[in-house]
Amino acid sequence: MTSTTQREMLAKVNSQIGFIAALDQSGGSTPKALALYGVDADAYSTDEEMFGKVHEMRTRIITNSAFTGERVLGAILFENTLDREIEGYATAHYLWQEKHIVPFLKVDKGLENEANGVQLMKPIANLNELLSKANAQNVFGTKMRSVIKLANPTGIDAIVAQQFAIGQQILDAGLVPIIEPEVDINSPEKAQAEVLLRAAILRQLDTVSENQQVMLKLTLPEENDFYAECIAHPKVLKVVALSGGYSRDEANERLTSNKGMIASFSRALTQGVSAQQSDAEFTTMLDDAISGIYAASNT
């Protein structure tokens, strides 16, 4: 992308109030997302048809009058979405040029089996190719997720080290990585895991070059303002929160209690919208969701 576009996107993410919409359900999570939207599995018979259906859902959200750059800072896309168009534009171009919403790309390929209380990311074989594609389409940053189940120091150190190592490759390609070591909200050791995670993140942040910044996507913590030190860190552009299975009301309530943290919700954003709704009903429901998440992010 041009340096001017990159500067404009950076300024928006850095200074504007708002939140990031996570519209990046991948192959594994798409059937559930479609079912919640009111599109059952019998509505498609192949992966291509399934991805077509979910692109229709995302297009309806992205083109809606309630979904604007005034309240939505950015949107995270799945690679399949990046390859598709909205109203004649490549999806990422539509987001920025028509909505002034910063595009991000999910780059991870799913999770390894659990070991040492965590699930590391599977190898990302085509990462350089994916980063080149993202750059060609004016994508600003990336997102990659791994999961922490237990307060295991060995596992948590490994998960954070992996995230930052791949994050450096992404920074070197000129993109801003969203580093997402999710703590499972159902973990019996959630609070203890968060203590270990914060310490590991702060250690890794010291390895990031002076002129570079990452973003962090973290589970809403048990202790309010728990990630304040990360939010204030000069190597961190933004700390965003994942809803992680909490209802929208609970996610918003928890987010409101964490100053400087903004939302990057997926299920909590689309909760309540359905394929069966009229355009007016759909707009009302989406606007209500966006208003609540925006207000919770503005604390």
DAPEWO-V568485 format. One record per helix or strand of 3 or more residues. SS is the DSSP state (hx for helix, st for strand). FROM is the first residue (numbers start at 1). LEN is the number of residues. Records with the same first field share a line. If there is no record, write none. Layout:
BEGIN
SS=FROM-LEN ; FROM-LEN
END
This chain:
BEGIN
hx=3-13 ; 27-10 ; 41-3 ; 47-16 ; 79-4 ; 91-9 ; 127-10 ; 153-20 ; 190-16 ; 228-5 ; 248-9 ; 267-4 ; 279-19
st=19-5 ; 72-6 ; 102-5 ; 141-8 ; 176-8 ; 214-6 ; 236-7
END
